[in-house]
Amino acid sequence: MQAYCMKCRAKREMKNTRSIIMKNRRPATQGQCPVCGTKMFRIGKA
């Protein structure tokens, strides 16, 4: 799944993805940028 990396300022394919539920009960996907290792989020169902 692709997400926007804030550090690289580019859309990248996330690695180590996992589905999470945010505090407001919305689904999201959390992963890691393959280039810089920063946490990435994508709101919505995976």
N, C-alpha and C positions, 0 to 999 in steps of 0.2 A: 504494500500500500504506500502511496506517495503522500508526503506532507511537506510543509514549508519549514526549512531550517532557518531560524532567526540569526544564527551566528554566520552561516555561509551565505545567507540571503539568496537561497535557491531552493527549488523543489527537488527533493531527493526521495529515493526508495528507503523506507524505514527498515531497520533490522531489529531483532529481538522484540517484535510487536506483541502486545497483550491487550485484551479488552478490559476496560475499567468502567466504573460508574462514578461520575463526578458528584460533588456534594449536592447539586441541584437535581440529582437523579437522571441526568442525561447520559447516554452512552458515549464513550470516546475510545480512541485507540492511542496507546502510548508506546513509543519506540525510541530508537536511538539513531542518530545520524551516522551513516557509515564512514563519513570523511572526518568529522571533528569530534564525534562522540557525544554531542549535546542531546538532551532530552527533546523529543518531538511529540506533539499532540495533534490529533485529528479528531474533531468533534463529529459525532454521528456514528451510525452502525457500521461495523466492519463488513 
